[in-house]
C-alpha cells in the first residue's frame, strides 16, 4: 500500500512542483488549494493521509490553524499525523509558532523539492 500525502498550498506552481516530486516517489496525493479545502477533504473522508505538507499562509484557513485542529483531534485523522510546514515566513518567531502548533518539520521558501520529499519520507519511515 502506498503512502498518501496531503498537500495544501495556495500557490499553483508550488502545488505542481510538489505533485510532480511526490508522484515520482510513489506517493498517493490529495492536493488542495487552501486550508479550508484540506479540512473538507479530511472531514469528508476524501483523504486519509500518512503525512501532510501545509503552507502556513493560505486564504480562508491558515496551515497553522489546520495543524492546531489536527492536534486538538477536531478532525477525523490521527492527532499525531506527521506535518511538514512549508512557508515563506522564516523569522524565529514564525518557526517557533509553527513548532509550538505541533509541526514535525518547518521548511522555509524558497525550498528544495528534494529536501521536502526527503524530510517527509523520514517522518513516515
Buried (B, 14 or more C-beta within 10 A) or exposed (E): EEBBBBBBBBBEEBBEBBBEBBEEBEBBBBBBBBBBBBBBBBBEEEBBBBBBBBBBBBEEBBBBBBBBBBBEEBBEBEEEBBBBBBBEBEEEEBBEBBEEBBBBBBBBBEBEBEEBBEBBBEBBE
